[in-house]
Amino acid sequence: MASFGLLAIRLVMGLTFAGHGTQKVFGWFGGGGLNATGGFFESVGLKPGRLFAALAGAGEILSGLFFAIGFLTPLAAAAMTVIMLVAIWTVTGKNGYWITRHGTEYNIAIIVVAIGVALAGPGAFSVDALIGLY
């Protein structure tokens, strides 16, 4: 049963994280795409904004998809954690905890889930288990 729980957590969190990346890169799901996200990144000091938007978005897409399928799970979790720490450092950290004030709530939730799954392992229903990494 634990493997089913880990699968559910990985799928929801990983695909949500990848979806946020597609908002940045492609403008999907109501996102701004590279131009708008790049402009926002520049406004918080990440220059060149478009390049950092592309890197952040690609990192979110790849780490989210890897996390969802349970492939190189500790590496995917580490990438998700680093991306969220940068978000806290550059954007949400000054706003407190609650997301209603654009705070760190969402970032911290992702970090805790990513680290928790990395420590627990991806479960039996993962690529890592299939290829013998777990």
Phi, psi and omega in degrees: 000327180300322181295326176293319177297315179296321177299314180299315180297313182297316182295310183294310183290316182296315181289326175296316180296316177297322177299321176297325176295320180292332175297318182289315187277314188251350184077015180287161175055037177082010180282170184271349184074182185296321183293309181292317179295320177299319177296318177296315179302318178299322182293339178256011173095006178265098185238139000285130187301316182297319178296314180294326176296317179295318180294315179297314180297315178296320177297319178293318180297308184294311182294323178296316179293318177299317179298316182300318182270355179072045180245124185051049189305314179299322178293316178299317180295321178296317179296317178300318181296314180298316180300318180289326176295322176295319178298319178296314183296319187265333189232299194272339186302326182282352187259008181084197187273312192287138182293336179297342175247024180062038182270198191271000186310306181297315181300314181293321178300316178297316180301313182295317178296315181299311180294320178300315179292321178299320180287322181283333187096157187284348181092173184292332182266067182213157175296321178304316178293320181299322183260008174084018177273349181227000000 
